[in-house]
Amino acid sequence: MDEIERRKGFSEAKAKVIVTKILQAMQHCHEKSIVHMDLKNENILLDQTKSLEKIKVADFGLAVRMPEGRKKG
């Protein structure tokens, strides 16, 4: 959140990169049957460089593992 406030927003192209990486991280978790349950700005950690190469999802304290029978796809 601090990094978002520091940058005063993002261009559409940078926002696309960020959202894509968050969705890829969530897809990876879901493939492992893990559901985050608390995805919000404060739990998205951005690299402080301009490259935005490192974007992490944090705080899996409320995460749950889905039973195998409940998986879709």
N, C-alpha and C positions, 0 to 999 in steps of 0.2 A: 504494500500500500504506500509506503514511504517513497518508493521509487516512482510510482505512478504520479504522486503529488509533486515530486521533485521535477519530473519531466514536463508537467503541465499538459498532459495529454499525448496522444500519438497520432501519427498520420494514419490514413486508412491502410496503407501498405504494411506498416509496422503492427497495427492492430490485427491484421490478417495473420501475420506470422505468430503473434502471441496466441490468438485463439486457436490456430491450427495446432500449435505445440501443446496447449492445454488439452485439446480434444484427443491428440495422440496419446498423451499421458493417461487420460481417462480410459481410452480404448485398451491400453496395455493393462491397466488395473482390472478392467472388466473381463479381459481374456484370462486373467488369473483368478476370476470370481471374487474380486474385491470391489466393494462399493464405498466410495469416500464418505458420503453423507453430510459433509460440511464444506462444500466447495463455495468459497466466497473470496473477495478481493484480498483479504488479509492472509489467506492461505496460498496465494500465488506469489512465489518469490522470483523476482527478475534480476538478471545480471545487471550490475551497475554500469557496464560499458555500453556503448551505443550499438553494439552488434546484436544484442538480444539472443545470443546463442544459448545461454543457460537460463532456462525457465523451469522452475521446480514447483511441484504441488506439495504443500506441507500439511501438517496436522492431521494425521490419520487416526486420531484418538476416538472418533465416533465411527470409524470404518467398520464394515461388517463383511464377512465372507459368506457369499451366497451358497446355499446347498447345491450340489451338482444337478439335481432334478429341476431346479428353478432357472437354470441357464437357458437363454434363448439364442437362437442363431444357428 
